[in-house]
């Protein structure tokens, strides 16, 4: 019975080691994450810029409308 328990414990230990090795990120995965972050940041900046431009156009339109109402 002790041999069976020893084999079971060894199998559990090997499984844990295999899972912990899978959690480590390789250079390709880290590079991919950096690329994902860069693309997301660029998208956020583009969205912010278009929001700012939209507000500026809206304000300009309001000024033109106010000027023509007089």
Secondary structure, 3 states (H helix, E strand, C coil): CHHHHHHHHHHHHHHHHHHHHHHCCCHHHHHHHHHHHHHHHHHHHHHHHHHHHHHHHHHHHHHHHHHHHC
